[in-house]
Amino acid sequence: MRPLNIAVLMGGISSEREISLRSGNAVAKALKEVGNNVICIDVKDENIEEIDHREIDVAFIALHGYFGEDGGVQQLLEAKGIPYTGSGVDASKIAMDKLESKKYFLAAGIKTPEYFPIKKSMKLADIESKVKEFGFPVVIKQTNGGSSIGVSIIKNDNNLHSHVEKALRCGDEVFVERYVSGRELTVGILDNRALPIIEIIVSDIFFDYNAKYRSDKTRYFVIKKNFKDEINRHDNLRRESGFLDAELYDKAQELAIEAHNAIGCRGFSRVDMLLDNKNDFYILEINTIPGFTEKSLLPMAARASDISFTTLCEKIVDLALQNSFVSIDGSIKN
């Protein structure tokens, strides 16, 4: 079989451009090493004319955020007749919209933290009143966005106004979510199979942009199962290794697959969730194009399942070609 012509799309026009370039370069390097013809494309607009008039078998989307995970680039690639990695247009749109994805989770019987939307037209007094109904602390998030950009945890009403304004500067609509105290877990999905669970332990109150990409204090543990009467006595911030009761471990993986399928994702994703002190799971969100940087969690989970970074990239390309609406020979699949 001839080498594949793979266009790796990176960079982009969202606030996550820096991370996307790191992801894309890592993917391109891995795919080149196994003999593919890789075309690195730094996406700087919504036309991507650089892929026109080229023989491209598949596009590996390493774009994050706007025009990456929101269905925009997927729609463009379909119009150009180019197979691409990851979820389709509709699933990408739903997953990118955290409020919309919550509706799908709830419809599927999957728990997610309670919430209410905030629009720029709302009065601060009305926002404050609703927040007080929830009780502090609460979380303010962008409806659309990733890498925890624009996210704040508010412990009291002293700085509520400034936190709301900060979030609205990142987008036209944000939402308030009830704060759930618990262990932060993430489950990678590859070909509808759950990968080993990773626990995230941060030195601050939550896993924000700094903790994800800049801090050397953030720790990640590939979770091990506790069997029989084993008891995990480690404090969340002092744990030397992550453990989870076997029943809860299996439940977390099952929930991740349910959430992935509820939205209609395909190929791969990463599902973020919390486990509270009552052993209830809450799905936070699904990342249809998680990071592929040196600190990224999907590659870490794959390694724990004896899947190298290069093999992971190859598998994602294979899944794209299997699931694509268009074959390599140019014929449209039914």
Secondary structure, 3 states (H helix, E strand, C coil): CCCCEEEEEEECCCCCHHHHHHHHHHHHHHHHHCCCEEEEEEECCCCCHHHCCCCCCEEEECCCCCCCCCCHHHHHHHHCCCCECCCCHHHHHHHHEHHHHHHHHHHCCCCCCCEEEEECCCCHHHHHHHHHHHCCCEEEEECECCCCCCCEEECCHHHHHHHHHHHHHCCCEEEEEECCCEEEEEEEEECCEEEEEEEEECCCCCCCHHHHHCCCCCEEEECEEECCCCCCCCCCCCCCCCEEEHHHHHHHHHHHHHHHHHHCCCCEEEEEEEEECCCCEEEEEEECCCCCCCCCHHHHHHHHCCCCHHHHHHHHHHHHHHHCCECCCCCECC
